[in-house]
Amino acid sequence: MNFGFNEQQNAIRESVARFSADVLAPGYRQRDREGNIERAVIQQMGEMGLLGGELPEEFGGSGLDCVTAGIIIEEISRGDFNVGYIPLLTSLNGQIIAQHAAPELAREWLAEITAGRKVACIALTEPSGGSDAASLRLKAERKGDVYVLNGEKTSISMADQADVAVVFARTGSQESRANGISAFLVPMNAKGISTTRFEDAGQRAIGRGSIFFDNVEVPASHRLGEEGKGFKQVMQGFDYSRALIGLQCLALAQQSLDETWQWLTERQAFGQPLAAFQGLTHPLAEYQTFVQAARLQCYYALWLKDNGLPHNPEAAMNKWWGPKLAYDTINQCLLAHGHTGYGEDLPFAQRLRDVLGLQIGDGTAQIMKNIIAREYIPK
């Protein structure tokens, strides 16, 4: 059993850490205020090989393993949590497109996405249901060589910034639930598509909104996989992305801990550094323990995936624990900074707002615990 990264992984980690500290971190607050992620930054990540590196070379990747993809997302997110969502989206959508799109279509789009020239979002949630993902109502009706899409997707991250969307729509009856769902690769500039943007507390650089489909024609060649098999495809993809989400959130928690440990050595009270007071150090010591354990759990799930082993419950553990633990950890770090931590001059308040959303999106804690319980209840 080896808990260390190899030489290549450590080199990648150091390179990404420098990029994150020098390029991403200084713009974290500005991106939040402006509500977007600069395309120049996304393209720079593409040039560095940080987008979809685990994909095969024929699709623009480098054939890296999933553990290395986790390293990349963790280090990017330490500098800017929201920018960390771009490689995560690329990994999730890239896997779906590479495995289920026609090879020519996959090569066309993934070359652009991994280079950072295009961004793909995933469109699953609808107004009638989030956790009940199999109840989709967006209709895709086959008419000759095209499918015609009508309906609405909502709570879609990057809805108004994405160039293309992996869209899940109902091709079967409502009663068929999961068995009647298909996936499509839909350019966001297609005729009949419009978007709106929500006003959210956090993740404002990513943005969240609705996508409306009004008689949108999608070539049948843009269907991903077999008709009626889309639900299974996305669920398998989430087993991967949920481990990455855990690392994305825990990166902010660890960054906050690092800053707070340093603060305790610099700030004086009652003639001593704050580090002398156990009332401050013991809560941080507890959260440091939890964060380290949760982080290892995320990498364990990625290791399982790399080795072709089941990782469904492990991914669910990552998804419910990582965001909640990150929120609680950052909150404690804010409190340790006193009145200065509560202000907008320090990043803790924004970090809290940013990680909170992932206690909801991409699978709630309740759904994740259902998955875990289903695995461990004796059959």
MARTOR-67072 format. One record per residue (C-alpha): x, y, z; residue in three letters. Coordinates in pm, whole numbers, plus 50000, padded with zeros to 5 digits. Example, Ala and Ser with C-alpha at 12.3 -4.5 7.8 and 13.67 -1.06 7.14 Angstrom:
2
{c1 = 51230 c2 = 49550 c3 = 50780 resn = Ala}
{c1 = 51367 c2 = 49894 c3 = 50714 resn = Ser}
! end
This chain:
379
{c1 = 50000 c2 = 50000 c3 = 50000 resn = Met}
{c1 = 50150 c2 = 50332 c3 = 49888 resn = Asn}
{c1 = 49997 c2 = 50661 c3 = 49999 resn = Phe}
{c1 = 50244 c2 = 50877 c3 = 49808 resn = Gly}
{c1 = 50221 c2 = 51029 c3 = 49461 resn = Phe}
{c1 = 50475 c2 = 50923 c3 = 49200 resn = Asn}
{c1 = 50740 c2 = 51148 c3 = 49047 resn = Glu}
{c1 = 50523 c2 = 51256 c3 = 48753 resn = Gln}
{c1 = 50227 c2 = 51333 c3 = 48979 resn = Gln}
{c1 = 50441 c2 = 51540 c3 = 49214 resn = Asn}
{c1 = 50583 c2 = 51737 c3 = 48920 resn = Ala}
{c1 = 50232 c2 = 51807 c3 = 48790 resn = Ile}
{c1 = 50119 c2 = 51904 c3 = 49138 resn = Arg}
{c1 = 50402 c2 = 52156 c3 = 49180 resn = Glu}
{c1 = 50339 c2 = 52308 c3 = 48837 resn = Ser}
{c1 = 49964 c2 = 52345 c3 = 48894 resn = Val}
{c1 = 50019 c2 = 52482 c3 = 49245 resn = Ala}
{c1 = 50239 c2 = 52761 c3 = 49105 resn = Arg}
{c1 = 49983 c2 = 52843 c3 = 48836 resn = Phe}
{c1 = 49705 c2 = 52842 c3 = 49092 resn = Ser}
{c1 = 49886 c2 = 53071 c3 = 49335 resn = Ala}
{c1 = 50025 c2 = 53311 c3 = 49074 resn = Asp}
{c1 = 49742 c2 = 53331 c3 = 48820 resn = Val}
{c1 = 49418 c2 = 53209 c3 = 48977 resn = Leu}
{c1 = 49423 c2 = 53316 c3 = 49342 resn = Ala}
{c1 = 49470 c2 = 53691 c3 = 49274 resn = Pro}
{c1 = 49154 c2 = 53694 c3 = 49060 resn = Gly}
{c1 = 48927 c2 = 53483 c3 = 49284 resn = Tyr}
{c1 = 48729 c2 = 53778 c3 = 49422 resn = Arg}
{c1 = 48718 c2 = 53962 c3 = 49089 resn = Gln}
{c1 = 48571 c2 = 53665 c3 = 48904 resn = Arg}
{c1 = 48302 c2 = 53643 c3 = 49170 resn = Asp}
{c1 = 48214 c2 = 54010 c3 = 49123 resn = Arg}
{c1 = 48213 c2 = 53993 c3 = 48742 resn = Glu}
{c1 = 48025 c2 = 53664 c3 = 48727 resn = Gly}
{c1 = 48241 c2 = 53483 c3 = 48473 resn = Asn}
{c1 = 48560 c2 = 53288 c3 = 48419 resn = Ile}
{c1 = 48786 c2 = 53446 c3 = 48158 resn = Glu}
{c1 = 48831 c2 = 53241 c3 = 47842 resn = Arg}
{c1 = 49201 c2 = 53330 c3 = 47848 resn = Ala}
{c1 = 49236 c2 = 53146 c3 = 48180 resn = Val}
{c1 = 49047 c2 = 52843 c3 = 48048 resn = Ile}
{c1 = 49265 c2 = 52835 c3 = 47737 resn = Gln}
{c1 = 49577 c2 = 52861 c3 = 47951 resn = Gln}
{c1 = 49465 c2 = 52554 c3 = 48144 resn = Met}
{c1 = 49409 c2 = 52378 c3 = 47813 resn = Gly}
{c1 = 49757 c2 = 52468 c3 = 47694 resn = Glu}
{c1 = 49900 c2 = 52329 c3 = 48018 resn = Met}
{c1 = 49718 c2 = 51998 c3 = 47967 resn = Gly}
{c1 = 49495 c2 = 52048 c3 = 48271 resn = Leu}
{c1 = 49163 c2 = 51981 c3 = 48098 resn = Leu}
{c1 = 49064 c2 = 51620 c3 = 48040 resn = Gly}
{c1 = 49416 c2 = 51489 c3 = 48082 resn = Gly}
{c1 = 49278 c2 = 51145 c3 = 48168 resn = Glu}
{c1 = 49111 c2 = 51114 c3 = 47826 resn = Leu}
{c1 = 49282 c2 = 50912 c3 = 47550 resn = Pro}
{c1 = 49523 c2 = 51107 c3 = 47329 resn = Glu}
{c1 = 49295 c2 = 51069 c3 = 47024 resn = Glu}
{c1 = 49042 c2 = 51286 c3 = 47210 resn = Phe}
{c1 = 49288 c2 = 51553 c3 = 47321 resn = Gly}
{c1 = 49390 c2 = 51398 c3 = 47652 resn = Gly}
{c1 = 49721 c2 = 51267 c3 = 47777 resn = Ser}
{c1 = 49613 c2 = 50929 c3 = 47909 resn = Gly}
{c1 = 49667 c2 = 51035 c3 = 48270 resn = Leu}
{c1 = 49506 c2 = 50838 c3 = 48550 resn = Asp}
{c1 = 49210 c2 = 50959 c3 = 48755 resn = Cys}
{c1 = 49421 c2 = 51016 c3 = 49066 resn = Val}
{c1 = 49625 c2 = 51270 c3 = 48868 resn = Thr}
{c1 = 49304 c2 = 51437 c3 = 48751 resn = Ala}
{c1 = 49216 c2 = 51471 c3 = 49119 resn = Gly}
{c1 = 49553 c2 = 51630 c3 = 49194 resn = Ile}
{c1 = 49496 c2 = 51887 c3 = 48919 resn = Ile}
{c1 = 49148 c2 = 51982 c3 = 49042 resn = Ile}
{c1 = 49262 c2 = 51998 c3 = 49403 resn = Glu}
{c1 = 49546 c2 = 52239 c3 = 49330 resn = Glu}
{c1 = 49344 c2 = 52459 c3 = 49094 resn = Ile}
{c1 = 49066 c2 = 52485 c3 = 49352 resn = Ser}
{c1 = 49304 c2 = 52602 c3 = 49623 resn = Arg}
{c1 = 49357 c2 = 52916 c3 = 49416 resn = Gly}
{c1 = 49003 c2 = 52954 c3 = 49281 resn = Asp}
{c1 = 48726 c2 = 52713 c3 = 49371 resn = Phe}
{c1 = 48515 c2 = 52823 c3 = 49075 resn = Asn}
{c1 = 48789 c2 = 52779 c3 = 48816 resn = Val}
{c1 = 48831 c2 = 52428 c3 = 48959 resn = Gly}
{c1 = 48488 c2 = 52350 c3 = 48819 resn = Tyr}
{c1 = 48616 c2 = 52378 c3 = 48461 resn = Ile}
{c1 = 48847 c2 = 52073 c3 = 48469 resn = Pro}
{c1 = 48581 c2 = 51889 c3 = 48670 resn = Leu}
{c1 = 48320 c2 = 51956 c3 = 48400 resn = Leu}
{c1 = 48571 c2 = 51854 c3 = 48135 resn = Thr}
{c1 = 48638 c2 = 51525 c3 = 48313 resn = Ser}
{c1 = 48268 c2 = 51446 c3 = 48362 resn = Leu}
{c1 = 48149 c2 = 51546 c3 = 48015 resn = Asn}
{c1 = 48467 c2 = 51431 c3 = 47847 resn = Gly}
{c1 = 48419 c2 = 51079 c3 = 47979 resn = Gln}
{c1 = 48057 c2 = 51070 c3 = 47860 resn = Ile}
{c1 = 48140 c2 = 51209 c3 = 47515 resn = Ile}
{c1 = 48449 c2 = 50991 c3 = 47463 resn = Ala}
{c1 = 48265 c2 = 50672 c3 = 47557 resn = Gln}
{c1 = 47927 c2 = 50732 c3 = 47394 resn = His}
{c1 = 47957 c2 = 50978 c3 = 47103 resn = Ala}
{c1 = 48037 c2 = 50873 c3 = 46749 resn = Ala}
{c1 = 48420 c2 = 50882 c3 = 46723 resn = Pro}
{c1 = 48425 c2 = 51166 c3 = 46469 resn = Glu}
{c1 = 48188 c2 = 51380 c3 = 46678 resn = Leu}
{c1 = 48387 c2 = 51305 c3 = 46994 resn = Ala}
{c1 = 48716 c2 = 51403 c3 = 46831 resn = Arg}
{c1 = 48568 c2 = 51725 c3 = 46693 resn = Glu}
{c1 = 48433 c2 = 51854 c3 = 47023 resn = Trp}
{c1 = 48684 c2 = 51709 c3 = 47269 resn = Leu}
{c1 = 48975 c2 = 51861 c3 = 47078 resn = Ala}
{c1 = 48818 c2 = 52203 c3 = 47140 resn = Glu}
{c1 = 48713 c2 = 52133 c3 = 47499 resn = Ile}
{c1 = 49047 c2 = 51992 c3 = 47616 resn = Thr}
{c1 = 49227 c2 = 52284 c3 = 47451 resn = Ala}
{c1 = 49013 c2 = 52526 c3 = 47650 resn = Gly}
{c1 = 48860 c2 = 52680 c3 = 47339 resn = Arg}
{c1 = 48512 c2 = 52546 c3 = 47418 resn = Lys}
{c1 = 48327 c2 = 52473 c3 = 47744 resn = Val}
{c1 = 48068 c2 = 52199 c3 = 47791 resn = Ala}
{c1 = 47797 c2 = 52200 c3 = 48057 resn = Cys}
{c1 = 47576 c2 = 51912 c3 = 48168 resn = Ile}
{c1 = 47199 c2 = 51961 c3 = 48152 resn = Ala}
{c1 = 47008 c2 = 51713 c3 = 48367 resn = Leu}
{c1 = 46801 c2 = 51892 c3 = 48635 resn = Thr}
{c1 = 46450 c2 = 52015 c3 = 48554 resn = Glu}
{c1 = 46193 c2 = 52232 c3 = 48736 resn = Pro}
{c1 = 45984 c2 = 51925 c3 = 48824 resn = Ser}
{c1 = 46268 c2 = 51741 c3 = 48996 resn = Gly}
{c1 = 46631 c2 = 51748 c3 = 49100 resn = Gly}
{c1 = 46701 c2 = 51441 c3 = 49311 resn = Ser}
{c1 = 46435 c2 = 51245 c3 = 49121 resn = Asp}
{c1 = 46644 c2 = 51263 c3 = 48806 resn = Ala}
{c1 = 46457 c2 = 50979 c3 = 48632 resn = Ala}
{c1 = 46139 c2 = 51190 c3 = 48613 resn = Ser}
{c1 = 46266 c2 = 51406 c3 = 48325 resn = Leu}
{c1 = 46005 c2 = 51584 c3 = 48112 resn = Arg}
{c1 = 46220 c2 = 51755 c3 = 47846 resn = Leu}
{c1 = 46096 c2 = 51581 c3 = 47533 resn = Lys}
{c1 = 46312 c2 = 51463 c3 = 47242 resn = Ala}
{c1 = 46096 c2 = 51349 c3 = 46950 resn = Glu}
{c1 = 46255 c2 = 51167 c3 = 46656 resn = Arg}
{c1 = 46167 c2 = 51316 c3 = 46317 resn = Lys}
{c1 = 46370 c2 = 51159 c3 = 46039 resn = Gly}
{c1 = 46737 c2 = 51243 c3 = 46082 resn = Asp}
{c1 = 46683 c2 = 51481 c3 = 46373 resn = Val}
{c1 = 46543 c2 = 51489 c3 = 46724 resn = Tyr}
{c1 = 46327 c2 = 51788 c3 = 46817 resn = Val}
{c1 = 46376 c2 = 51902 c3 = 47177 resn = Leu}
{c1 = 46115 c2 = 52092 c3 = 47376 resn = Asn}
{c1 = 46118 c2 = 52182 c3 = 47744 resn = Gly}
{c1 = 46332 c2 = 52337 c3 = 48014 resn = Glu}
{c1 = 46643 c2 = 52251 c3 = 48210 resn = Lys}
{c1 = 46709 c2 = 52443 c3 = 48529 resn = Thr}
{c1 = 46980 c2 = 52492 c3 = 48790 resn = Ser}
{c1 = 47241 c2 = 52428 c3 = 48520 resn = Ile}
{c1 = 47593 c2 = 52541 c3 = 48606 resn = Ser}
{c1 = 47764 c2 = 52744 c3 = 48330 resn = Met}
{c1 = 47429 c2 = 52765 c3 = 48147 resn = Ala}
{c1 = 47508 c2 = 53104 c3 = 47995 resn = Asp}
{c1 = 47883 c2 = 53047 c3 = 47945 resn = Gln}
{c1 = 47890 c2 = 52701 c3 = 47786 resn = Ala}
{c1 = 47938 c2 = 52641 c3 = 47413 resn = Asp}
{c1 = 47785 c2 = 52295 c3 = 47411 resn = Val}
{c1 = 47571 c2 = 52090 c3 = 47649 resn = Ala}
{c1 = 47532 c2 = 51723 c3 = 47727 resn = Val}
{c1 = 47151 c2 = 51720 c3 = 47744 resn = Val}
{c1 = 46938 c2 = 51442 c3 = 47889 resn = Phe}
{c1 = 46590 c2 = 51418 c3 = 47741 resn = Ala}
{c1 = 46295 c2 = 51182 c3 = 47737 resn = Arg}
{c1 = 46266 c2 = 50971 c3 = 47423 resn = Thr}
{c1 = 46038 c2 = 50712 c3 = 47584 resn = Gly}
{c1 = 45719 c2 = 50736 c3 = 47784 resn = Ser}
{c1 = 45699 c2 = 50911 c3 = 48120 resn = Gln}
{c1 = 45615 c2 = 50577 c3 = 48279 resn = Glu}
{c1 = 45941 c2 = 50423 c3 = 48153 resn = Ser}
{c1 = 46134 c2 = 50663 c3 = 48379 resn = Arg}
{c1 = 46511 c2 = 50587 c3 = 48358 resn = Ala}
{c1 = 46467 c2 = 50349 c3 = 48063 resn = Asn}
{c1 = 46320 c2 = 50624 c3 = 47847 resn = Gly}
{c1 = 46602 c2 = 50879 c3 = 47879 resn = Ile}
{c1 = 46859 c2 = 50953 c3 = 47608 resn = Ser}
{c1 = 47158 c2 = 51186 c3 = 47597 resn = Ala}
{c1 = 47250 c2 = 51436 c3 = 47325 resn = Phe}
{c1 = 47539 c2 = 51668 c3 = 47249 resn = Leu}
{c1 = 47375 c2 = 52002 c3 = 47172 resn = Val}
{c1 = 47559 c2 = 52318 c3 = 47061 resn = Pro}
{c1 = 47434 c2 = 52610 c3 = 47270 resn = Met}
{c1 = 47404 c2 = 52832 c3 = 46963 resn = Asn}
{c1 = 47142 c2 = 52603 c3 = 46809 resn = Ala}
{c1 = 46825 c2 = 52778 c3 = 46694 resn = Lys}
{c1 = 46555 c2 = 52773 c3 = 46962 resn = Gly}
{c1 = 46784 c2 = 52772 c3 = 47268 resn = Ile}
{c1 = 46767 c2 = 53055 c3 = 47521 resn = Ser}
{c1 = 46904 c2 = 53092 c3 = 47873 resn = Thr}
{c1 = 46844 c2 = 53285 c3 = 48193 resn = Thr}
{c1 = 47078 c2 = 53337 c3 = 48488 resn = Arg}
{c1 = 46994 c2 = 53315 c3 = 48859 resn = Phe}
{c1 = 47113 c2 = 53547 c3 = 49136 resn = Glu}
{c1 = 47297 c2 = 53313 c3 = 49371 resn = Asp}
{c1 = 47482 c2 = 53353 c3 = 49699 resn = Ala}
{c1 = 47791 c2 = 53172 c3 = 49575 resn = Gly}
{c1 = 47963 c2 = 53020 c3 = 49271 resn = Gln}
{c1 = 47882 c2 = 53340 c3 = 49085 resn = Arg}
{c1 = 48183 c2 = 53308 c3 = 48854 resn = Ala}
{c1 = 48036 c2 = 52977 c3 = 48736 resn = Ile}
{c1 = 47677 c2 = 53097 c3 = 48725 resn = Gly}
{c1 = 47360 c2 = 52891 c3 = 48735 resn = Arg}
{c1 = 47048 c2 = 52923 c3 = 48525 resn = Gly}
{c1 = 46780 c2 = 52773 c3 = 48305 resn = Ser}
{c1 = 46807 c2 = 52654 c3 = 47946 resn = Ile}
{c1 = 46493 c2 = 52664 c3 = 47732 resn = Phe}
{c1 = 46446 c2 = 52441 c3 = 47427 resn = Phe}
{c1 = 46186 c2 = 52558 c3 = 47175 resn = Asp}
{c1 = 46168 c2 = 52313 c3 = 46883 resn = Asn}
{c1 = 46546 c2 = 52270 c3 = 46888 resn = Val}
{c1 = 46658 c2 = 52035 c3 = 46611 resn = Glu}
{c1 = 46950 c2 = 51809 c3 = 46701 resn = Val}
{c1 = 47101 c2 = 51571 c3 = 46443 resn = Pro}
{c1 = 47042 c2 = 51207 c3 = 46530 resn = Ala}
{c1 = 47418 c2 = 51165 c3 = 46493 resn = Ser}
{c1 = 47454 c2 = 51381 c3 = 46806 resn = His}
{c1 = 47282 c2 = 51125 c3 = 47025 resn = Arg}
{c1 = 47524 c2 = 50985 c3 = 47281 resn = Leu}
{c1 = 47498 c2 = 50608 c3 = 47297 resn = Gly}
{c1 = 47184 c2 = 50407 c3 = 47245 resn = Glu}
{c1 = 46838 c2 = 50554 c3 = 47271 resn = Glu}
{c1 = 46699 c2 = 50507 c3 = 47621 resn = Gly}
{c1 = 47038 c2 = 50447 c3 = 47784 resn = Lys}
{c1 = 47124 c2 = 50806 c3 = 47881 resn = Gly}
{c1 = 47034 c2 = 50780 c3 = 48248 resn = Phe}
{c1 = 47278 c2 = 50496 c3 = 48309 resn = Lys}
{c1 = 47553 c2 = 50693 c3 = 48133 resn = Gln}
{c1 = 47520 c2 = 50998 c3 = 48356 resn = Val}
{c1 = 47496 c2 = 50796 c3 = 48676 resn = Met}
{c1 = 47822 c2 = 50622 c3 = 48593 resn = Gln}
{c1 = 47980 c2 = 50959 c3 = 48520 resn = Gly}
{c1 = 47872 c2 = 51097 c3 = 48857 resn = Phe}
{c1 = 48061 c2 = 50820 c3 = 49037 resn = Asp}
{c1 = 48374 c2 = 50983 c3 = 48899 resn = Tyr}
{c1 = 48282 c2 = 51349 c3 = 48937 resn = Ser}
{c1 = 48165 c2 = 51308 c3 = 49296 resn = Arg}
{c1 = 48515 c2 = 51211 c3 = 49407 resn = Ala}
{c1 = 48650 c2 = 51514 c3 = 49221 resn = Leu}
{c1 = 48390 c2 = 51740 c3 = 49386 resn = Ile}
{c1 = 48508 c2 = 51618 c3 = 49725 resn = Gly}
{c1 = 48863 c2 = 51727 c3 = 49641 resn = Leu}
{c1 = 48742 c2 = 52057 c3 = 49496 resn = Gln}
{c1 = 48572 c2 = 52145 c3 = 49826 resn = Cys}
{c1 = 48841 c2 = 52005 c3 = 50055 resn = Leu}
{c1 = 49103 c2 = 52210 c3 = 49871 resn = Ala}
{c1 = 48933 c2 = 52526 c3 = 49998 resn = Leu}
{c1 = 48913 c2 = 52377 c3 = 50346 resn = Ala}
{c1 = 49286 c2 = 52297 c3 = 50351 resn = Gln}
{c1 = 49377 c2 = 52637 c3 = 50208 resn = Gln}
{c1 = 49172 c2 = 52801 c3 = 50484 resn = Ser}
{c1 = 49339 c2 = 52585 c3 = 50748 resn = Leu}
{c1 = 49686 c2 = 52670 c3 = 50617 resn = Asp}
{c1 = 49608 c2 = 53041 c3 = 50633 resn = Glu}
{c1 = 49456 c2 = 53012 c3 = 50979 resn = Thr}
{c1 = 49745 c2 = 52815 c3 = 51129 resn = Trp}
{c1 = 49974 c2 = 53090 c3 = 51003 resn = Gln}
{c1 = 49743 c2 = 53360 c3 = 51143 resn = Trp}
{c1 = 49757 c2 = 53203 c3 = 51489 resn = Leu}
{c1 = 50135 c2 = 53239 c3 = 51495 resn = Thr}
{c1 = 50123 c2 = 53605 c3 = 51388 resn = Glu}
{c1 = 49832 c2 = 53748 c3 = 51586 resn = Arg}
{c1 = 49901 c2 = 53844 c3 = 51949 resn = Gln}
{c1 = 49653 c2 = 53857 c3 = 52239 resn = Ala}
{c1 = 49719 c2 = 53884 c3 = 52611 resn = Phe}
{c1 = 50091 c2 = 53902 c3 = 52539 resn = Gly}
{c1 = 50102 c2 = 53571 c3 = 52351 resn = Gln}
{c1 = 50045 c2 = 53446 c3 = 51997 resn = Pro}
{c1 = 49698 c2 = 53303 c3 = 51945 resn = Leu}
{c1 = 49864 c2 = 52966 c3 = 51883 resn = Ala}
{c1 = 49918 c2 = 52943 c3 = 52259 resn = Ala}
{c1 = 49544 c2 = 52916 c3 = 52323 resn = Phe}
{c1 = 49395 c2 = 52568 c3 = 52300 resn = Gln}
{c1 = 49047 c2 = 52711 c3 = 52256 resn = Gly}
{c1 = 49164 c2 = 52809 c3 = 51907 resn = Leu}
{c1 = 49409 c2 = 52532 c3 = 51821 resn = Thr}
{c1 = 49202 c2 = 52231 c3 = 51930 resn = His}
{c1 = 48905 c2 = 52297 c3 = 51696 resn = Pro}
{c1 = 49150 c2 = 52347 c3 = 51410 resn = Leu}
{c1 = 49332 c2 = 52026 c3 = 51503 resn = Ala}
{c1 = 49002 c2 = 51839 c3 = 51483 resn = Glu}
{c1 = 48917 c2 = 51981 c3 = 51143 resn = Tyr}
{c1 = 49270 c2 = 51914 c3 = 51018 resn = Gln}
{c1 = 49215 c2 = 51549 c3 = 51114 resn = Thr}
{c1 = 48879 c2 = 51530 c3 = 50939 resn = Phe}
{c1 = 49001 c2 = 51704 c3 = 50622 resn = Val}
{c1 = 49300 c2 = 51475 c3 = 50589 resn = Gln}
{c1 = 49080 c2 = 51167 c3 = 50631 resn = Ala}
{c1 = 48820 c2 = 51291 c3 = 50381 resn = Ala}
{c1 = 49089 c2 = 51380 c3 = 50129 resn = Arg}
{c1 = 49234 c2 = 51028 c3 = 50145 resn = Leu}
{c1 = 48884 c2 = 50888 c3 = 50098 resn = Gln}
{c1 = 48852 c2 = 51088 c3 = 49774 resn = Cys}
{c1 = 49182 c2 = 50961 c3 = 49640 resn = Tyr}
{c1 = 49082 c2 = 50608 c3 = 49740 resn = Tyr}
{c1 = 48770 c2 = 50634 c3 = 49523 resn = Ala}
{c1 = 48981 c2 = 50759 c3 = 49231 resn = Leu}
{c1 = 49229 c2 = 50475 c3 = 49286 resn = Trp}
{c1 = 48940 c2 = 50228 c3 = 49273 resn = Leu}
{c1 = 48827 c2 = 50376 c3 = 48941 resn = Lys}
{c1 = 49179 c2 = 50362 c3 = 48800 resn = Asp}
{c1 = 49192 c2 = 49993 c3 = 48890 resn = Asn}
{c1 = 48854 c2 = 49913 c3 = 48739 resn = Gly}
{c1 = 48694 c2 = 49842 c3 = 49076 resn = Leu}
{c1 = 48344 c2 = 49941 c3 = 49195 resn = Pro}
{c1 = 48340 c2 = 50279 c3 = 49371 resn = His}
{c1 = 47975 c2 = 50379 c3 = 49386 resn = Asn}
{c1 = 47943 c2 = 50404 c3 = 49769 resn = Pro}
{c1 = 48288 c2 = 50560 c3 = 49804 resn = Glu}
{c1 = 48195 c2 = 50831 c3 = 49553 resn = Ala}
{c1 = 47876 c2 = 50898 c3 = 49749 resn = Ala}
{c1 = 48079 c2 = 50930 c3 = 50070 resn = Met}
{c1 = 48303 c2 = 51186 c3 = 49901 resn = Asn}
{c1 = 48006 c2 = 51386 c3 = 49777 resn = Lys}
{c1 = 47811 c2 = 51425 c3 = 50102 resn = Trp}
{c1 = 48106 c2 = 51454 c3 = 50341 resn = Trp}
{c1 = 48344 c2 = 51673 c3 = 50140 resn = Gly}
{c1 = 48119 c2 = 51979 c3 = 50087 resn = Pro}
{c1 = 47976 c2 = 51971 c3 = 50440 resn = Lys}
{c1 = 48315 c2 = 51926 c3 = 50603 resn = Leu}
{c1 = 48463 c2 = 52203 c3 = 50390 resn = Ala}
{c1 = 48183 c2 = 52440 c3 = 50493 resn = Tyr}
{c1 = 48226 c2 = 52360 c3 = 50862 resn = Asp}
{c1 = 48605 c2 = 52391 c3 = 50841 resn = Thr}
{c1 = 48599 c2 = 52727 c3 = 50664 resn = Ile}
{c1 = 48341 c2 = 52852 c3 = 50914 resn = Asn}
{c1 = 48577 c2 = 52765 c3 = 51201 resn = Gln}
{c1 = 48866 c2 = 52937 c3 = 51023 resn = Cys}
{c1 = 48653 c2 = 53248 c3 = 50979 resn = Leu}
{c1 = 48571 c2 = 53251 c3 = 51351 resn = Leu}
{c1 = 48937 c2 = 53207 c3 = 51443 resn = Ala}
{c1 = 49011 c2 = 53529 c3 = 51253 resn = His}
{c1 = 48755 c2 = 53718 c3 = 51461 resn = Gly}
{c1 = 48604 c2 = 54036 c3 = 51321 resn = His}
{c1 = 48855 c2 = 54047 c3 = 51036 resn = Thr}
{c1 = 48741 c2 = 53705 c3 = 50916 resn = Gly}
{c1 = 48381 c2 = 53826 c3 = 50890 resn = Tyr}
{c1 = 48469 c2 = 54104 c3 = 50647 resn = Gly}
{c1 = 48507 c2 = 54086 c3 = 50271 resn = Glu}
{c1 = 48876 c2 = 54177 c3 = 50290 resn = Asp}
{c1 = 48948 c2 = 53810 c3 = 50358 resn = Leu}
{c1 = 48812 c2 = 53526 c3 = 50140 resn = Pro}
{c1 = 48639 c2 = 53313 c3 = 50404 resn = Phe}
{c1 = 48286 c2 = 53448 c3 = 50351 resn = Ala}
{c1 = 48307 c2 = 53390 c3 = 49977 resn = Gln}
{c1 = 48452 c2 = 53044 c3 = 50030 resn = Arg}
{c1 = 48156 c2 = 52958 c3 = 50254 resn = Leu}
{c1 = 47912 c2 = 53077 c3 = 49989 resn = Arg}
{c1 = 48092 c2 = 52885 c3 = 49717 resn = Asp}
{c1 = 48115 c2 = 52544 c3 = 49887 resn = Val}
{c1 = 47760 c2 = 52560 c3 = 50026 resn = Leu}
{c1 = 47606 c2 = 52506 c3 = 49683 resn = Gly}
{c1 = 47762 c2 = 52161 c3 = 49653 resn = Leu}
{c1 = 47564 c2 = 52039 c3 = 49952 resn = Gln}
{c1 = 47275 c2 = 52062 c3 = 49704 resn = Ile}
{c1 = 47402 c2 = 52029 c3 = 49347 resn = Gly}
{c1 = 47527 c2 = 51703 c3 = 49192 resn = Asp}
{c1 = 47350 c2 = 51493 c3 = 49456 resn = Gly}
{c1 = 47220 c2 = 51590 c3 = 49800 resn = Thr}
{c1 = 47353 c2 = 51436 c3 = 50121 resn = Ala}
{c1 = 47026 c2 = 51245 c3 = 50160 resn = Gln}
{c1 = 47054 c2 = 51081 c3 = 49818 resn = Ile}
{c1 = 47422 c2 = 51002 c3 = 49882 resn = Met}
{c1 = 47338 c2 = 50834 c3 = 50212 resn = Lys}
{c1 = 47068 c2 = 50631 c3 = 50035 resn = Asn}
{c1 = 47336 c2 = 50504 c3 = 49795 resn = Ile}
{c1 = 47570 c2 = 50414 c3 = 50082 resn = Ile}
{c1 = 47297 c2 = 50243 c3 = 50283 resn = Ala}
{c1 = 47185 c2 = 50043 c3 = 49979 resn = Arg}
{c1 = 47539 c2 = 49906 c3 = 49950 resn = Glu}
{c1 = 47579 c2 = 49804 c3 = 50312 resn = Tyr}
{c1 = 47233 c2 = 49677 c3 = 50410 resn = Ile}
{c1 = 47262 c2 = 49296 c3 = 50389 resn = Pro}
{c1 = 47089 c2 = 49159 c3 = 50081 resn = Lys}
! end
